[in-house]
Amino acid sequence: MSKDDLKKIEGIGPKIAEILSSKGIKTFADLSKAKADNLKKILDEAGPKFNIHDPATWSKQAALAAKGSWDELKKLQDVLNAGKTKK
């Protein structure tokens, strides 16, 4: 199974993509099925510099990417800042 570039998800950088991959989350489909609380636990286990990240929108973004809905994903990402809704 090939890996998707999870860094296309707002809020995921190279290190987080590596952490998710090590936990078996390698594709947009994998990420779209992941629950935010499980993702938060993975980040917490990775150390203090990762627990500031909020994965609340990652599954929704990944679902759009998995479907190839790039325009819709871009619209969603335009209202996000580091994966969180801009205030």
PDB file with SEQRES, HELIX, SHEET and CRYST1 records, atoms N, CA, C and O in Angstrom:
SEQRES   1 A   87  MET SER LYS ASP ASP LEU LYS LYS ILE GLU GLY ILE GLY          
SEQRES   2 A   87  PRO LYS ILE ALA GLU ILE LEU SER SER LYS GLY ILE LYS          
SEQRES   3 A   87  THR PHE ALA ASP LEU SER LYS ALA LYS ALA ASP ASN LEU          
SEQRES   4 A   87  LYS LYS ILE LEU ASP GLU ALA GLY PRO LYS PHE ASN ILE          
SEQRES   5 A   87  HIS ASP PRO ALA THR TRP SER LYS GLN ALA ALA LEU ALA          
SEQRES   6 A   87  ALA LYS GLY SER TRP ASP GLU LEU LYS LYS LEU GLN ASP          
SEQRES   7 A   87  VAL LEU ASN ALA GLY LYS THR LYS LYS                          
HELIX    1 AA1 LEU A    6  LYS A    8  5                                   3    
HELIX    2 AA2 PRO A   14  SER A   22  1                                   9    
HELIX    3 AA3 PHE A   28  LYS A   33  1                                   6    
HELIX    4 AA4 ALA A   36  ALA A   46  1                                  11    
HELIX    5 AA5 TRP A   58  LYS A   67  1                                  10    
HELIX    6 AA6 TRP A   70  ASP A   78  1                                   9    
SHEET    1 AA1 2 LEU A  80  ASN A  81  0                                        
SHEET    2 AA1 2 LYS A  84  THR A  85 -1                                        
CRYST1    1.000    1.000    1.000  90.00  90.00  90.00 P 1           1          
ATOM      1  N   MET A   1       0.847  -1.179   0.000  1.00  0.00           N  
ATOM      2  CA  MET A   1       0.000   0.000   0.000  1.00  0.00           C  
ATOM      3  C   MET A   1       0.893   1.243   0.000  1.00  0.00           C  
ATOM      4  O   MET A   1       1.821   1.342   0.802  1.00  0.00           O  
ATOM      5  N   SER A   2       0.617   2.171  -0.883  1.00  0.00           N  
ATOM      6  CA  SER A   2       1.419   3.386  -0.941  1.00  0.00           C  
ATOM      7  C   SER A   2       0.936   4.387   0.104  1.00  0.00           C  
ATOM      8  O   SER A   2      -0.203   4.342   0.569  1.00  0.00           O  
ATOM      9  N   LYS A   3       1.842   5.284   0.451  1.00  0.00           N  
ATOM     10  CA  LYS A   3       1.519   6.309   1.428  1.00  0.00           C  
ATOM     11  C   LYS A   3       1.066   7.569   0.715  1.00  0.00           C  
ATOM     12  O   LYS A   3       1.533   7.878  -0.382  1.00  0.00           O  
ATOM     13  N   ASP A   4       0.149   8.298   1.349  1.00  0.00           N  
ATOM     14  CA  ASP A   4      -0.239   9.616   0.858  1.00  0.00           C  
ATOM     15  C   ASP A   4       0.631  10.650   1.560  1.00  0.00           C  
ATOM     16  O   ASP A   4       1.234  10.360   2.593  1.00  0.00           O  
ATOM     17  N   ASP A   5       0.695  11.834   1.013  1.00  0.00           N  
ATOM     18  CA  ASP A   5       1.449  12.920   1.635  1.00  0.00           C  
ATOM     19  C   ASP A   5       0.563  13.598   2.677  1.00  0.00           C  
ATOM     20  O   ASP A   5      -0.172  14.538   2.372  1.00  0.00           O  
ATOM     21  N   LEU A   6       0.645  13.106   3.901  1.00  0.00           N  
ATOM     22  CA  LEU A   6      -0.205  13.631   4.971  1.00  0.00           C  
ATOM     23  C   LEU A   6       0.093  15.092   5.287  1.00  0.00           C  
ATOM     24  O   LEU A   6      -0.704  15.757   5.949  1.00  0.00           O  
ATOM     25  N   LYS A   7       1.235  15.596   4.820  1.00  0.00           N  
ATOM     26  CA  LYS A   7       1.568  16.999   5.044  1.00  0.00           C  
ATOM     27  C   LYS A   7       0.642  17.939   4.274  1.00  0.00           C  
ATOM     28  O   LYS A   7       0.667  19.149   4.499  1.00  0.00           O  
ATOM     29  N   LYS A   8      -0.168  17.401   3.376  1.00  0.00           N  
ATOM     30  CA  LYS A   8      -1.154  18.223   2.670  1.00  0.00           C  
ATOM     31  C   LYS A   8      -2.315  18.602   3.585  1.00  0.00           C  
ATOM     32  O   LYS A   8      -3.140  19.448   3.241  1.00  0.00           O  
ATOM     33  N   ILE A   9      -2.367  17.968   4.750  1.00  0.00           N  
ATOM     34  CA  ILE A   9      -3.404  18.273   5.740  1.00  0.00           C  
ATOM     35  C   ILE A   9      -2.921  19.439   6.595  1.00  0.00           C  
ATOM     36  O   ILE A   9      -1.837  19.383   7.176  1.00  0.00           O  
ATOM     37  N   GLU A  10      -3.726  20.493   6.670  1.00  0.00           N  
ATOM     38  CA  GLU A  10      -3.383  21.666   7.477  1.00  0.00           C  
ATOM     39  C   GLU A  10      -3.178  21.240   8.926  1.00  0.00           C  
ATOM     40  O   GLU A  10      -4.051  20.619   9.532  1.00  0.00           O  
ATOM     41  N   GLY A  11      -2.003  21.585   9.476  1.00  0.00           N  
ATOM     42  CA  GLY A  11      -1.686  21.231  10.856  1.00  0.00           C  
ATOM     43  C   GLY A  11      -0.737  20.051  10.976  1.00  0.00           C  
ATOM     44  O   GLY A  11      -0.261  19.754  12.071  1.00  0.00           O  
ATOM     45  N   ILE A  12      -0.448  19.363   9.854  1.00  0.00           N  
ATOM     46  CA  ILE A  12       0.467  18.221   9.880  1.00  0.00           C  
ATOM     47  C   ILE A  12       1.739  18.591   9.133  1.00  0.00           C  
ATOM     48  O   ILE A  12       1.713  18.932   7.951  1.00  0.00           O  
ATOM     49  N   GLY A  13       2.846  18.515   9.849  1.00  0.00           N  
ATOM     50  CA  GLY A  13       4.156  18.748   9.252  1.00  0.00           C  
ATOM     51  C   GLY A  13       4.908  17.430   9.122  1.00  0.00           C  
ATOM     52  O   GLY A  13       4.350  16.366   9.391  1.00  0.00           O  
ATOM     53  N   PRO A  14       6.170  17.498   8.712  1.00  0.00           N  
ATOM     54  CA  PRO A  14       6.947  16.275   8.483  1.00  0.00           C  
ATOM     55  C   PRO A  14       7.051  15.356   9.704  1.00  0.00           C  
ATOM     56  O   PRO A  14       6.898  14.141   9.580  1.00  0.00           O  
ATOM     57  N   LYS A  15       7.307  15.925  10.866  1.00  0.00           N  
ATOM     58  CA  LYS A  15       7.470  15.100  12.077  1.00  0.00           C  
ATOM     59  C   LYS A  15       6.163  14.407  12.461  1.00  0.00           C  
ATOM     60  O   LYS A  15       6.161  13.222  12.797  1.00  0.00           O  
ATOM     61  N   ILE A  16       5.061  15.139  12.412  1.00  0.00           N  
ATOM     62  CA  ILE A  16       3.768  14.541  12.769  1.00  0.00           C  
ATOM     63  C   ILE A  16       3.390  13.475  11.749  1.00  0.00           C  
ATOM     64  O   ILE A  16       2.854  12.430  12.117  1.00  0.00           O  
ATOM     65  N   ALA A  17       3.663  13.726  10.469  1.00  0.00           N  
ATOM     66  CA  ALA A  17       3.386  12.718   9.437  1.00  0.00           C  
ATOM     67  C   ALA A  17       4.171  11.440   9.732  1.00  0.00           C  
ATOM     68  O   ALA A  17       3.658  10.333   9.568  1.00  0.00           O  
ATOM     69  N   GLU A  18       5.415  11.606  10.166  1.00  0.00           N  
ATOM     70  CA  GLU A  18       6.263  10.459  10.518  1.00  0.00           C  
ATOM     71  C   GLU A  18       5.690   9.705  11.725  1.00  0.00           C  
ATOM     72  O   GLU A  18       5.658   8.475  11.740  1.00  0.00           O  
ATOM     73  N   ILE A  19       5.245  10.449  12.721  1.00  0.00           N  
ATOM     74  CA  ILE A  19       4.654   9.838  13.923  1.00  0.00           C  
ATOM     75  C   ILE A  19       3.394   9.057  13.552  1.00  0.00           C  
ATOM     76  O   ILE A  19       3.215   7.918  13.984  1.00  0.00           O  
ATOM     77  N   LEU A  20       2.530   9.667  12.757  1.00  0.00           N  
ATOM     78  CA  LEU A  20       1.292   8.994  12.354  1.00  0.00           C  
ATOM     79  C   LEU A  20       1.606   7.731  11.556  1.00  0.00           C  
ATOM     80  O   LEU A  20       0.976   6.692  11.756  1.00  0.00           O  
ATOM     81  N   SER A  21       2.573   7.823  10.661  1.00  0.00           N  
ATOM     82  CA  SER A  21       2.967   6.669   9.852  1.00  0.00           C  
ATOM     83  C   SER A  21       3.452   5.525  10.736  1.00  0.00           C  
ATOM     84  O   SER A  21       3.145   4.360  10.480  1.00  0.00           O  
ATOM     85  N   SER A  22       4.211   5.863  11.778  1.00  0.00           N  
ATOM     86  CA  SER A  22       4.722   4.827  12.685  1.00  0.00           C  
ATOM     87  C   SER A  22       3.598   4.144  13.463  1.00  0.00           C  
ATOM     88  O   SER A  22       3.778   3.046  13.990  1.00  0.00           O  
ATOM     89  N   LYS A  23       2.436   4.803  13.531  1.00  0.00           N  
ATOM     90  CA  LYS A  23       1.267   4.241  14.218  1.00  0.00           C  
ATOM     91  C   LYS A  23       0.286   3.608  13.236  1.00  0.00           C  
ATOM     92  O   LYS A  23      -0.833   3.255  13.609  1.00  0.00           O  
ATOM     93  N   GLY A  24       0.715   3.463  11.965  1.00  0.00           N  
ATOM     94  CA  GLY A  24      -0.117   2.787  10.974  1.00  0.00           C  
ATOM     95  C   GLY A  24      -1.054   3.695  10.202  1.00  0.00           C  
ATOM     96  O   GLY A  24      -1.868   3.219   9.410  1.00  0.00           O  
ATOM     97  N   ILE A  25      -0.948   5.001  10.426  1.00  0.00           N  
ATOM     98  CA  ILE A  25      -1.784   5.960   9.691  1.00  0.00           C  
ATOM     99  C   ILE A  25      -0.926   6.510   8.560  1.00  0.00           C  
ATOM    100  O   ILE A  25      -0.144   7.443   8.745  1.00  0.00           O  
ATOM    101  N   LYS A  26      -1.093   5.905   7.377  1.00  0.00           N  
ATOM    102  CA  LYS A  26      -0.209   6.217   6.255  1.00  0.00           C  
ATOM    103  C   LYS A  26      -0.921   6.829   5.064  1.00  0.00           C  
ATOM    104  O   LYS A  26      -0.275   7.369   4.166  1.00  0.00           O  
ATOM    105  N   THR A  27      -2.244   6.753   5.046  1.00  0.00           N  
ATOM    106  CA  THR A  27      -2.997   7.260   3.900  1.00  0.00           C  
ATOM    107  C   THR A  27      -4.077   8.230   4.372  1.00  0.00           C  
ATOM    108  O   THR A  27      -4.420   8.286   5.552  1.00  0.00           O  
ATOM    109  N   PHE A  28      -4.599   8.988   3.412  1.00  0.00           N  
ATOM    110  CA  PHE A  28      -5.713   9.882   3.738  1.00  0.00           C  
ATOM    111  C   PHE A  28      -6.896   9.073   4.261  1.00  0.00           C  
ATOM    112  O   PHE A  28      -7.597   9.507   5.175  1.00  0.00           O  
ATOM    113  N   ALA A  29      -7.116   7.892   3.675  1.00  0.00           N  
ATOM    114  CA  ALA A  29      -8.223   7.038   4.130  1.00  0.00           C  
ATOM    115  C   ALA A  29      -8.014   6.614   5.581  1.00  0.00           C  
ATOM    116  O   ALA A  29      -8.955   6.625   6.374  1.00  0.00           O  
ATOM    117  N   ASP A  30      -6.773   6.236   5.932  1.00  0.00           N  
ATOM    118  CA  ASP A  30      -6.469   5.867   7.324  1.00  0.00           C  
ATOM    119  C   ASP A  30      -6.786   7.035   8.256  1.00  0.00           C  
ATOM    120  O   ASP A  30      -7.442   6.868   9.284  1.00  0.00           O  
ATOM    121  N   LEU A  31      -6.311   8.211   7.878  1.00  0.00           N  
ATOM    122  CA  LEU A  31      -6.487   9.393   8.720  1.00  0.00           C  
ATOM    123  C   LEU A  31      -7.955   9.794   8.812  1.00  0.00           C  
ATOM    124  O   LEU A  31      -8.411  10.260   9.857  1.00  0.00           O  
ATOM    125  N   SER A  32      -8.693   9.615   7.720  1.00  0.00           N  
ATOM    126  CA  SER A  32     -10.112  10.001   7.733  1.00  0.00           C  
ATOM    127  C   SER A  32     -10.923   9.155   8.704  1.00  0.00           C  
ATOM    128  O   SER A  32     -11.959   9.598   9.198  1.00  0.00           O  
ATOM    129  N   LYS A  33     -10.456   7.935   8.981  1.00  0.00           N  
ATOM    130  CA  LYS A  33     -11.162   7.030   9.898  1.00  0.00           C  
ATOM    131  C   LYS A  33     -10.725   7.206  11.349  1.00  0.00           C  
ATOM    132  O   LYS A  33     -11.355   6.673  12.261  1.00  0.00           O  
ATOM    133  N   ALA A  34      -9.650   7.952  11.557  1.00  0.00           N  
ATOM    134  CA  ALA A  34      -9.111   8.120  12.909  1.00  0.00           C  
ATOM    135  C   ALA A  34      -9.950   9.122  13.699  1.00  0.00           C  
ATOM    136  O   ALA A  34     -10.372  10.150  13.169  1.00  0.00           O  
ATOM    137  N   LYS A  35     -10.180   8.814  14.944  1.00  0.00           N  
ATOM    138  CA  LYS A  35     -10.929   9.703  15.837  1.00  0.00           C  
ATOM    139  C   LYS A  35      -9.963  10.742  16.423  1.00  0.00           C  
ATOM    140  O   LYS A  35      -8.805  10.440  16.712  1.00  0.00           O  
ATOM    141  N   ALA A  36     -10.459  11.955  16.586  1.00  0.00           N  
ATOM    142  CA  ALA A  36      -9.626  13.051  17.084  1.00  0.00           C  
ATOM    143  C   ALA A  36      -8.997  12.724  18.434  1.00  0.00           C  
ATOM    144  O   ALA A  36      -7.838  13.066  18.671  1.00  0.00           O  
ATOM    145  N   ASP A  37      -9.744  12.063  19.327  1.00  0.00           N  
ATOM    146  CA  ASP A  37      -9.169  11.755  20.643  1.00  0.00           C  
ATOM    147  C   ASP A  37      -8.040  10.732  20.535  1.00  0.00           C  
ATOM    148  O   ASP A  37      -7.085  10.788  21.309  1.00  0.00           O  
ATOM    149  N   ASN A  38      -8.134   9.805  19.591  1.00  0.00           N  
ATOM    150  CA  ASN A  38      -7.040   8.849  19.382  1.00  0.00           C  
ATOM    151  C   ASN A  38      -5.815   9.550  18.792  1.00  0.00           C  
ATOM    152  O   ASN A  38      -4.680   9.252  19.164  1.00  0.00           O  
ATOM    153  N   LEU A  39      -6.056  10.484  17.870  1.00  0.00           N  
ATOM    154  CA  LEU A  39      -4.950  11.247  17.294  1.00  0.00           C  
ATOM    155  C   LEU A  39      -4.276  12.089  18.370  1.00  0.00           C  
ATOM    156  O   LEU A  39      -3.050  12.189  18.407  1.00  0.00           O  
ATOM    157  N   LYS A  40      -5.073  12.692  19.242  1.00  0.00           N  
ATOM    158  CA  LYS A  40      -4.524  13.501  20.335  1.00  0.00           C  
ATOM    159  C   LYS A  40      -3.663  12.640  21.252  1.00  0.00           C  
ATOM    160  O   LYS A  40      -2.612  13.080  21.717  1.00  0.00           O  
ATOM    161  N   LYS A  41      -4.109  11.413  21.512  1.00  0.00           N  
ATOM    162  CA  LYS A  41      -3.341  10.495  22.356  1.00  0.00           C  
ATOM    163  C   LYS A  41      -1.991  10.173  21.708  1.00  0.00           C  
ATOM    164  O   LYS A  41      -0.965  10.139  22.387  1.00  0.00           O  
ATOM    165  N   ILE A  42      -1.996   9.940  20.397  1.00  0.00           N  
ATOM    166  CA  ILE A  42      -0.749   9.670  19.672  1.00  0.00           C  
ATOM    167  C   ILE A  42       0.203  10.860  19.815  1.00  0.00           C  
ATOM    168  O   ILE A  42       1.397  10.682  20.056  1.00  0.00           O  
ATOM    169  N   LEU A  43      -0.331  12.069  19.666  1.00  0.00           N  
ATOM    170  CA  LEU A  43       0.499  13.270  19.800  1.00  0.00           C  
ATOM    171  C   LEU A  43       1.028  13.423  21.222  1.00  0.00           C  
ATOM    172  O   LEU A  43       2.196  13.756  21.419  1.00  0.00           O  
ATOM    173  N   ASP A  44       0.175  13.181  22.207  1.00  0.00           N  
ATOM    174  CA  ASP A  44       0.593  13.281  23.608  1.00  0.00           C  
ATOM    175  C   ASP A  44       1.720  12.305  23.909  1.00  0.00           C  
ATOM    176  O   ASP A  44       2.676  12.643  24.607  1.00  0.00           O  
ATOM    177  N   GLU A  45       1.602  11.081  23.374  1.00  0.00           N  
ATOM    178  CA  GLU A  45       2.630  10.064  23.594  1.00  0.00           C  
ATOM    179  C   GLU A  45       3.943  10.423  22.902  1.00  0.00           C  
ATOM    180  O   GLU A  45       5.010   9.972  23.319  1.00  0.00           O  
ATOM    181  N   ALA A  46       3.867  11.231  21.848  1.00  0.00           N  
ATOM    182  CA  ALA A  46       5.065  11.613  21.090  1.00  0.00           C  
ATOM    183  C   ALA A  46       5.908  12.654  21.828  1.00  0.00           C  
ATOM    184  O   ALA A  46       7.071  12.868  21.487  1.00  0.00           O  
ATOM    185  N   GLY A  47       5.326  13.291  22.826  1.00  0.00           N  
ATOM    186  CA  GLY A  47       6.098  14.241  23.620  1.00  0.00           C  
ATOM    187  C   GLY A  47       5.458  15.614  23.702  1.00  0.00           C  
ATOM    188  O   GLY A  47       4.522  15.927  22.965  1.00  0.00           O  
ATOM    189  N   PRO A  48       5.981  16.432  24.617  1.00  0.00           N  
ATOM    190  CA  PRO A  48       5.370  17.725  24.911  1.00  0.00           C  
ATOM    191  C   PRO A  48       5.320  18.691  23.729  1.00  0.00           C  
ATOM    192  O   PRO A  48       4.408  19.514  23.654  1.00  0.00           O  
ATOM    193  N   LYS A  49       6.269  18.611  22.815  1.00  0.00           N  
ATOM    194  CA  LYS A  49       6.227  19.567  21.704  1.00  0.00           C  
ATOM    195  C   LYS A  49       5.144  19.239  20.679  1.00  0.00           C  
ATOM    196  O   LYS A  49       4.877  20.039  19.782  1.00  0.00           O  
ATOM    197  N   PHE A  50       4.520  18.073  20.807  1.00  0.00           N  
ATOM    198  CA  PHE A  50       3.458  17.699  19.877  1.00  0.00           C  
ATOM    199  C   PHE A  50       2.062  17.855  20.472  1.00  0.00           C  
ATOM    200  O   PHE A  50       1.077  17.896  19.734  1.00  0.00           O  
ATOM    201  N   ASN A  51       1.966  17.942  21.799  1.00  0.00           N  
ATOM    202  CA  ASN A  51       0.630  17.988  22.398  1.00  0.00           C  
ATOM    203  C   ASN A  51      -0.053  19.346  22.266  1.00  0.00           C  
ATOM    204  O   ASN A  51      -1.201  19.502  22.684  1.00  0.00           O  
ATOM    205  N   ILE A  52       0.637  20.327  21.690  1.00  0.00           N  
ATOM    206  CA  ILE A  52      -0.010  21.618  21.433  1.00  0.00           C  
ATOM    207  C   ILE A  52      -0.858  21.576  20.159  1.00  0.00           C  
ATOM    208  O   ILE A  52      -1.688  22.457  19.935  1.00  0.00           O  
ATOM    209  N   HIS A  53      -0.651  20.560  19.333  1.00  0.00           N  
ATOM    210  CA  HIS A  53      -1.377  20.444  18.070  1.00  0.00           C  
ATOM    211  C   HIS A  53      -2.790  19.916  18.303  1.00  0.00           C  
ATOM    212  O   HIS A  53      -3.021  19.060  19.157  1.00  0.00           O  
ATOM    213  N   ASP A  54      -3.723  20.446  17.525  1.00  0.00           N  
ATOM    214  CA  ASP A  54      -5.131  20.059  17.645  1.00  0.00           C  
ATOM    215  C   ASP A  54      -5.561  19.312  16.384  1.00  0.00           C  
ATOM    216  O   ASP A  54      -5.688  19.919  15.320  1.00  0.00           O  
ATOM    217  N   PRO A  55      -5.787  17.996  16.492  1.00  0.00           N  
ATOM    218  CA  PRO A  55      -6.146  17.197  15.322  1.00  0.00           C  
ATOM    219  C   PRO A  55      -7.643  17.169  15.010  1.00  0.00           C  
ATOM    220  O   PRO A  55      -8.090  16.317  14.243  1.00  0.00           O  
ATOM    221  N   ALA A  56      -8.415  18.072  15.582  1.00  0.00           N  
ATOM    222  CA  ALA A  56      -9.877  18.027  15.452  1.00  0.00           C  
ATOM    223  C   ALA A  56     -10.365  18.015  14.005  1.00  0.00           C  
ATOM    224  O   ALA A  56     -11.376  17.377  13.709  1.00  0.00           O  
ATOM    225  N   THR A  57      -9.674  18.701  13.099  1.00  0.00           N  
ATOM    226  CA  THR A  57     -10.141  18.782  11.709  1.00  0.00           C  
ATOM    227  C   THR A  57      -9.416  17.825  10.765  1.00  0.00           C  
ATOM    228  O   THR A  57      -9.772  17.734   9.590  1.00  0.00           O  
ATOM    229  N   TRP A  58      -8.420  17.122  11.254  1.00  0.00           N  
ATOM    230  CA  TRP A  58      -7.592  16.293  10.371  1.00  0.00           C  
ATOM    231  C   TRP A  58      -8.395  15.212   9.663  1.00  0.00           C  
ATOM    232  O   TRP A  58      -8.187  14.976   8.473  1.00  0.00           O  
ATOM    233  N   SER A  59      -9.299  14.557  10.363  1.00  0.00           N  
ATOM    234  CA  SER A  59     -10.090  13.482   9.745  1.00  0.00           C  
ATOM    235  C   SER A  59     -10.974  14.025   8.627  1.00  0.00           C  
ATOM    236  O   SER A  59     -11.096  13.409   7.568  1.00  0.00           O  
ATOM    237  N   LYS A  60     -11.586  15.174   8.867  1.00  0.00           N  
ATOM    238  CA  LYS A  60     -12.444  15.782   7.838  1.00  0.00           C  
ATOM    239  C   LYS A  60     -11.615  16.178   6.618  1.00  0.00           C  
ATOM    240  O   LYS A  60     -12.010  15.928   5.479  1.00  0.00           O  
ATOM    241  N   GLN A  61     -10.465  16.796   6.866  1.00  0.00           N  
ATOM    242  CA  GLN A  61      -9.589  17.170   5.756  1.00  0.00           C  
ATOM    243  C   GLN A  61      -9.145  15.933   4.973  1.00  0.00           C  
ATOM    244  O   GLN A  61      -9.141  15.934   3.742  1.00  0.00           O  
ATOM    245  N   ALA A  62      -8.774  14.887   5.697  1.00  0.00           N  
ATOM    246  CA  ALA A  62      -8.292  13.659   5.059  1.00  0.00           C  
ATOM    247  C   ALA A  62      -9.385  12.989   4.237  1.00  0.00           C  
ATOM    248  O   ALA A  62      -9.111  12.415   3.183  1.00  0.00           O  
ATOM    249  N   ALA A  63     -10.622  13.063   4.717  1.00  0.00           N  
ATOM    250  CA  ALA A  63     -11.737  12.475   3.962  1.00  0.00           C  
ATOM    251  C   ALA A  63     -11.892  13.182   2.618  1.00  0.00           C  
ATOM    252  O   ALA A  63     -12.131  12.535   1.598  1.00  0.00           O  
ATOM    253  N   LEU A  64     -11.756  14.497   2.615  1.00  0.00           N  
ATOM    254  CA  LEU A  64     -11.837  15.255   1.366  1.00  0.00           C  
ATOM    255  C   LEU A  64     -10.675  14.892   0.443  1.00  0.00           C  
ATOM    256  O   LEU A  64     -10.866  14.716  -0.760  1.00  0.00           O  
ATOM    257  N   ALA A  65      -9.480  14.782   1.004  1.00  0.00           N  
ATOM    258  CA  ALA A  65      -8.304  14.425   0.205  1.00  0.00           C  
ATOM    259  C   ALA A  65      -8.440  13.019  -0.366  1.00  0.00           C  
ATOM    260  O   ALA A  65      -8.082  12.777  -1.518  1.00  0.00           O  
ATOM    261  N   ALA A  66      -8.953  12.100   0.433  1.00  0.00           N  
ATOM    262  CA  ALA A  66      -9.116  10.710  -0.017  1.00  0.00           C  
ATOM    263  C   ALA A  66     -10.075  10.629  -1.201  1.00  0.00           C  
ATOM    264  O   ALA A  66      -9.916   9.780  -2.079  1.00  0.00           O  
ATOM    265  N   LYS A  67     -11.078  11.521  -1.223  1.00  0.00           N  
ATOM    266  CA  LYS A  67     -12.048  11.550  -2.327  1.00  0.00           C  
ATOM    267  C   LYS A  67     -11.533  12.350  -3.518  1.00  0.00           C  
ATOM    268  O   LYS A  67     -12.155  12.365  -4.581  1.00  0.00           O  
ATOM    269  N   GLY A  68     -10.396  13.014  -3.337  1.00  0.00           N  
ATOM    270  CA  GLY A  68      -9.876  13.859  -4.405  1.00  0.00           C  
ATOM    271  C   GLY A  68     -10.605  15.185  -4.526  1.00  0.00           C  
ATOM    272  O   GLY A  68     -10.561  15.832  -5.572  1.00  0.00           O  
ATOM    273  N   SER A  69     -11.273  15.588  -3.458  1.00  0.00           N  
ATOM    274  CA  SER A  69     -12.027  16.853  -3.445  1.00  0.00           C  
ATOM    275  C   SER A  69     -11.091  18.003  -3.051  1.00  0.00           C  
ATOM    276  O   SER A  69     -11.249  18.615  -1.995  1.00  0.00           O  
ATOM    277  N   TRP A  70     -10.122  18.280  -3.916  1.00  0.00           N  
ATOM    278  CA  TRP A  70      -9.067  19.241  -3.591  1.00  0.00           C  
ATOM    279  C   TRP A  70      -9.597  20.665  -3.457  1.00  0.00           C  
ATOM    280  O   TRP A  70      -9.124  21.416  -2.604  1.00  0.00           O  
ATOM    281  N   ASP A  71     -10.572  21.050  -4.287  1.00  0.00           N  
ATOM    282  CA  ASP A  71     -11.128  22.403  -4.186  1.00  0.00           C  
ATOM    283  C   ASP A  71     -11.848  22.596  -2.856  1.00  0.00           C  
ATOM    284  O   ASP A  71     -11.711  23.632  -2.205  1.00  0.00           O  
ATOM    285  N   GLU A  72     -12.615  21.586  -2.467  1.00  0.00           N  
ATOM    286  CA  GLU A  72     -13.325  21.637  -1.185  1.00  0.00           C  
ATOM    287  C   GLU A  72     -12.333  21.668  -0.024  1.00  0.00           C  
ATOM    288  O   GLU A  72     -12.529  22.393   0.952  1.00  0.00           O  
ATOM    289  N   LEU A  73     -11.271  20.875  -0.138  1.00  0.00           N  
ATOM    290  CA  LEU A  73     -10.237  20.852   0.899  1.00  0.00           C  
ATOM    291  C   LEU A  73      -9.589  22.230   1.012  1.00  0.00           C  
ATOM    292  O   LEU A  73      -9.368  22.720   2.119  1.00  0.00           O  
ATOM    293  N   LYS A  74      -9.286  22.849  -0.105  1.00  0.00           N  
ATOM    294  CA  LYS A  74      -8.666  24.176  -0.103  1.00  0.00           C  
ATOM    295  C   LYS A  74      -9.576  25.191   0.585  1.00  0.00           C  
ATOM    296  O   LYS A  74      -9.100  26.020   1.361  1.00  0.00           O  
ATOM    297  N   LYS A  75     -10.882  25.134   0.309  1.00  0.00           N  
ATOM    298  CA  LYS A  75     -11.831  26.052   0.954  1.00  0.00           C  
ATOM    299  C   LYS A  75     -11.826  25.861   2.466  1.00  0.00           C  
ATOM    300  O   LYS A  75     -11.839  26.833   3.221  1.00  0.00           O  
ATOM    301  N   LEU A  76     -11.807  24.609   2.902  1.00  0.00           N  
ATOM    302  CA  LEU A  76     -11.759  24.326   4.336  1.00  0.00           C  
ATOM    303  C   LEU A  76     -10.449  24.840   4.928  1.00  0.00           C  
ATOM    304  O   LEU A  76     -10.447  25.483   5.978  1.00  0.00           O  
ATOM    305  N   GLN A  77      -9.347  24.557   4.256  1.00  0.00           N  
ATOM    306  CA  GLN A  77      -8.047  24.969   4.782  1.00  0.00           C  
ATOM    307  C   GLN A  77      -7.894  26.487   4.826  1.00  0.00           C  
ATOM    308  O   GLN A  77      -7.135  27.014   5.639  1.00  0.00           O  
ATOM    309  N   ASP A  78      -8.611  27.187   3.954  1.00  0.00           N  
ATOM    310  CA  ASP A  78      -8.551  28.648   3.960  1.00  0.00           C  
ATOM    311  C   ASP A  78      -9.107  29.246   5.250  1.00  0.00           C  
ATOM    312  O   ASP A  78      -8.783  30.384   5.589  1.00  0.00           O  
ATOM    313  N   VAL A  79      -9.937  28.497   5.974  1.00  0.00           N  
ATOM    314  CA  VAL A  79     -10.489  28.991   7.239  1.00  0.00           C  
ATOM    315  C   VAL A  79      -9.802  28.357   8.446  1.00  0.00           C  
ATOM    316  O   VAL A  79     -10.252  28.509   9.582  1.00  0.00           O  
ATOM    317  N   LEU A  80      -8.704  27.641   8.184  1.00  0.00           N  
ATOM    318  CA  LEU A  80      -7.962  26.997   9.265  1.00  0.00           C  
ATOM    319  C   LEU A  80      -6.616  27.680   9.472  1.00  0.00           C  
ATOM    320  O   LEU A  80      -6.054  28.278   8.554  1.00  0.00           O  
ATOM    321  N   ASN A  81      -6.119  27.578  10.686  1.00  0.00           N  
ATOM    322  CA  ASN A  81      -4.782  28.040  11.032  1.00  0.00           C  
ATOM    323  C   ASN A  81      -4.147  26.941  11.862  1.00  0.00           C  
ATOM    324  O   ASN A  81      -4.559  26.703  12.997  1.00  0.00           O  
ATOM    325  N   ALA A  82      -3.142  26.265  11.305  1.00  0.00           N  
ATOM    326  CA  ALA A  82      -2.491  25.130  11.965  1.00  0.00           C  
ATOM    327  C   ALA A  82      -3.498  24.031  12.289  1.00  0.00           C  
ATOM    328  O   ALA A  82      -3.375  23.345  13.304  1.00  0.00           O  
ATOM    329  N   GLY A  83      -4.492  23.871  11.424  1.00  0.00           N  
ATOM    330  CA  GLY A  83      -5.476  22.813  11.603  1.00  0.00           C  
ATOM    331  C   GLY A  83      -6.673  23.196  12.444  1.00  0.00           C  
ATOM    332  O   GLY A  83      -7.616  22.417  12.580  1.00  0.00           O  
ATOM    333  N   LYS A  84      -6.642  24.405  13.017  1.00  0.00           N  
ATOM    334  CA  LYS A  84      -7.747  24.864  13.855  1.00  0.00           C  
ATOM    335  C   LYS A  84      -8.510  25.963  13.131  1.00  0.00           C  
ATOM    336  O   LYS A  84      -7.938  26.691  12.319  1.00  0.00           O  
ATOM    337  N   THR A  85      -9.797  26.084  13.424  1.00  0.00           N  
ATOM    338  CA  THR A  85     -10.590  27.157  12.841  1.00  0.00           C  
ATOM    339  C   THR A  85     -10.053  28.496  13.327  1.00  0.00           C  
ATOM    340  O   THR A  85      -9.841  28.697  14.523  1.00  0.00           O  
ATOM    341  N   LYS A  86      -9.836  29.413  12.380  1.00  0.00           N  
ATOM    342  CA  LYS A  86      -9.334  30.742  12.749  1.00  0.00           C  
ATOM    343  C   LYS A  86     -10.374  31.460  13.586  1.00  0.00           C  
ATOM    344  O   LYS A  86     -11.577  31.336  13.353  1.00  0.00           O  
ATOM    345  N   LYS A  87      -9.894  32.214  14.563  1.00  0.00           N  
ATOM    346  CA  LYS A  87     -10.805  32.958  15.441  1.00  0.00           C  
ATOM    347  C   LYS A  87     -10.964  34.364  14.968  1.00  0.00           C  
ATOM    348  O   LYS A  87     -11.694  35.143  15.582  1.00  0.00           O  
TER     349      LYS A  87                                                      
END                                                                             
